[in-house]
């Protein structure tokens, strides 16, 4: 039987030092005796009272669940500020996730790469900073603000993006803000593969559509989704093929169709 690791003691010490407060400052603010606070921070008191845990939660604006279960020292300053501003799944009761990350020596978030062989482990340990620390990590220029991760894709459902491409993504914190038809990597529960699809978020499910029209769109329940990562860019080792005669013909037909639409629209306006 595995015992759950509790981070309460190290978290309250970390949060106090982060705010540059003394033990006396915290004791006065929470109405505690200093000789009680020190054993709480060092872990001498193994089972703090519920009342004390709630006091610390409300004072630092971090949920009880995060205060107990998440090693806050492993989070970036950006993530800590997000938690304090209310973007905590345990505080808000919304679909916003508390994302585990790793940082470099300058406290900047790494871009983790999730290789094919790590997919199964990622599903069970995606919220574990210790697991993420085992993944290859990179610092990449010219990325927008936020958390990024790289996933390899397989299959031809998203052609012309080729099989084997590495897709760089941006973490979607609030799924409600995803615009319909946004390309995303979707992490599903169980033995399902990671999927790269055009995503439309509906009330209780996601509509997943491929770029390759040979594949039919389908839906998955929101309850089956662990994470959503929005497309940013992709890398491939395949050199693009030159355009075929058939592709050129198809493009010409589309151009003619567009011109006919414009002509019909112009003609109908003149008739009025």
C-alpha positions in Angstrom: 0.0 0.0 0.0 1.4 3.4 -1.0 1.1 6.3 1.5 0.1 9.6 0.0 2.7 12.3 0.3 1.6 15.4 2.2 3.3 18.7 1.5 1.5 20.9 4.1 4.5 21.5 6.4 6.9 22.4 3.6 4.3 24.4 1.8 3.5 26.7 4.6 7.2 27.3 5.2 7.7 27.9 1.5 4.8 30.4 1.3 5.9 32.3 4.4 9.4 32.7 3.0 8.1 33.6 -0.4 6.2 36.5 1.1 9.3 37.4 3.3 7.4 37.0 6.5 8.7 35.9 9.9 7.1 33.1 12.0 6.0 35.9 14.3 4.2 37.7 11.5 2.3 34.6 10.5 1.5 33.6 14.1 0.0 37.1 14.8 -2.0 37.1 11.6 -3.5 33.6 12.3 -3.8 34.0 16.0 -1.3 31.2 16.7 1.5 30.9 19.3 4.9 31.0 17.7 5.9 27.8 19.5 3.0 26.1 17.7 3.9 27.4 14.3 7.5 26.1 14.3 6.5 22.4 14.8 3.9 22.8 12.0 6.6 24.1 9.6 9.1 21.4 10.5 6.7 18.5 10.4 7.0 17.7 14.1 3.2 18.0 14.2 2.2 15.1 11.9 -1.5 15.7 11.9 -2.4 19.5 12.0 -6.0 20.3 13.0 -8.5 21.0 10.3 -9.0 24.5 11.8 -5.3 25.3 11.4 -5.2 23.9 7.8 -8.2 26.1 6.9 -6.6 29.2 8.5 -3.4 28.8 6.4 -5.6 28.1 3.2 -7.6 31.3 3.7 -4.5 33.4 4.6 -2.4 32.3 1.6 -5.4 32.0 -0.7 -4.4 28.5 -1.7 -7.0 25.7 -1.5 -6.8 23.1 1.2 -6.4 20.3 -1.4 -3.5 22.1 -3.1 -1.9 23.0 0.2 -1.9 19.3 1.2 -1.3 17.5 -2.1 0.8 19.8 -4.4 4.5 20.6 -3.8 4.1 24.4 -4.4 7.9 24.9 -4.4 8.0 23.1 -7.8 5.6 25.6 -9.4 6.7 28.7 -11.2 5.9 32.2 -9.9 3.3 32.5 -12.7 1.5 29.4 -11.6 1.5 30.4 -7.9 0.0 33.8 -8.8 -2.7 32.0 -10.9 -3.6 29.9 -7.9 -3.7 32.9 -5.6 -6.0 34.8 -8.1 -8.6 32.0 -7.9 -7.6 29.7 -10.8 -7.5 26.6 -8.6 -9.8 23.7 -9.4 -10.4 23.1 -5.7 -11.2 26.7 -5.0 -13.5 27.4 -8.0 -15.1 24.0 -8.7 -14.6 24.7 -12.4 -12.7 22.7 -15.1 -9.6 24.8 -14.7 -6.7 22.4 -13.9 -3.7 22.8 -11.5 -0.9 21.9 -13.9 2.3 20.4 -12.8 5.4 21.9 -14.5 9.2 21.9 -14.2 11.4 25.0 -14.3 15.0 25.7 -15.2 17.7 27.3 -13.0 16.3 30.8 -13.8 12.8 29.7 -12.6 11.5 29.8 -16.2 9.2 27.0 -17.3 10.7 24.2 -19.4 9.1 22.9 -22.5 8.7 19.2 -21.9 8.7 16.6 -24.7 6.4 13.6 -24.2 7.9 10.7 -26.4 5.7 7.9 -27.6 7.1 5.5 -25.0 6.1 7.9 -22.2 2.4 8.2 -23.2 1.0 5.6 -20.9 3.0 7.0 -18.0 1.9 10.5 -18.8 -1.8 9.6 -18.4 -1.3 8.3 -14.9 1.4 10.9 -13.8 0.6 14.1 -15.8 0.1 16.0 -12.5 3.3 14.6 -10.9 6.3 17.0 -11.1 8.6 14.1 -10.3 7.4 12.2 -13.4 7.7 15.4 -15.6 11.3 15.8 -14.4 12.1 12.5 -16.2 11.0 13.8 -19.6 13.3 15.6 -22.0 13.1 19.3 -21.4 13.9 22.3 -23.7 14.0 26.1 -23.7 12.5 27.4 -26.9 12.6 31.0 -28.2 9.6 33.0 -29.5 6.9 31.2 -27.6 4.0 33.2 -26.2 3.5 33.5 -22.5 2.1 30.3 -20.8 3.0 26.6 -20.5 4.1 24.6 -23.5 4.6 21.0 -24.2 5.6 18.9 -27.3 3.8 15.8 -28.4 4.6 13.5 -31.3 1.6 12.6 -33.5 1.0 9.4 -35.5 -1.3 8.5 -38.4 -2.6 10.4 -41.4 -5.8 11.8 -39.9 -4.4 15.4 -39.8 -2.8 15.4 -43.3 -1.2 17.6 -44.7 0.5 17.6 -41.3 2.5 14.4 -41.7 2.7 11.3 -39.5 5.6 11.5 -37.0 5.5 15.3 -36.7 6.3 16.9 -33.3 3.5 19.3 -32.3 4.4 22.2 -30.0 1.3 23.2 -27.9 0.1 25.7 -25.4 -1.8 24.5 -22.3 -5.6 25.3 -22.4 -6.5 26.2 -18.8 -10.1 27.0 -19.4 -11.8 24.8 -22.1 -14.7 27.2 -22.4 -12.3 29.7 -24.1 -11.3 27.4 -26.9 -12.7 28.7 -30.2 -14.7 26.1 -32.3 -12.5 24.2 -34.7 -9.2 24.9 -32.8 -6.4 22.3 -33.5 -5.5 20.7 -30.2 -3.8 17.7 -28.7 -6.4 16.0 -26.4 -5.2 13.7 -23.6 -7.9 11.1 -22.9 -8.3 8.7 -20.0 -7.7 4.9 -20.1 -6.0 3.2 -22.9 -7.0 5.7 -25.6 -4.3 7.3 -27.6 -3.5 11.0 -27.5 -5.4 12.6 -30.4 -4.6 15.6 -32.6 -7.9 17.0 -33.9 -9.8 20.2 -34.6 -11.7 20.6 -31.3 -15.1 22.2 -30.7 -16.1 22.3 -27.0 -19.8 21.6 -26.4 -21.7 21.4 -23.2 -20.8 17.9 -22.0 -18.6 16.6 -24.9 -16.0 17.5 -27.4 -16.5 17.3 -31.2 -13.2 16.0 -32.7 -12.7 16.5 -36.4 -9.8 15.5 -38.6 -8.2 17.6 -41.4 -8.2 14.5 -43.5 -11.8 14.2 -44.8 -11.5 10.4 -45.1 -12.0 10.4 -41.3 -15.5 11.0 -39.8 -15.9 13.5 -37.0 -16.8 12.0 -33.6 -17.5 13.1 -30.0 -16.0 12.2 -26.6 -17.5 13.0 -23.2 -15.8 15.8 -21.3 -15.5 13.3 -18.4 -13.0 11.3 -20.5 -10.7 14.2 -21.1 -7.6 14.8 -18.9 -6.0 17.8 -20.6 -6.3 19.9 -23.8 -3.2 21.5 -25.4 -3.8 24.1 -28.2 -1.7 23.9 -31.4 1.2 26.4 -31.7 3.5 24.9 -34.4 4.9 21.7 -35.7 8.2 20.2 -36.8 8.7 17.5 -39.4 11.6 15.7 -41.0 9.6 15.3 -44.2 10.4 17.6 -47.1 7.2 18.9 -48.8 6.4 17.2 -52.2 6.0 19.4 -55.3 2.4 20.1 -56.3 0.9 17.4 -58.6 -1.1 18.2 -61.8 -4.2 17.0 -60.0 -3.6 19.4 -57.1 -3.1 22.2 -59.6 -6.3 21.4 -61.3 -8.2 21.2 -58.1 -6.9 24.6 -57.1 -7.9 26.1 -60.5 -11.4 24.7 -60.1 -11.7 26.3 -56.6 -10.5 29.6 -58.0 -13.1 29.5 -60.7 -15.9 28.6 -58.2 -14.9 31.6 -56.1 -15.0 33.9 -59.1 -18.5 32.6 -60.0 -19.7 33.3 -56.5 -18.4 36.8 -56.7 -20.0 37.4 -60.1 -23.4 36.0 -58.9 -23.3 38.1 -55.8 -22.5 41.3 -57.8 -25.2 40.5 -60.4 -27.9 40.0 -57.7 -26.9 43.3 -56.1 -27.2 45.2 -59.4 -30.6 43.5 -60.1 -31.9 45.1 -56.9 
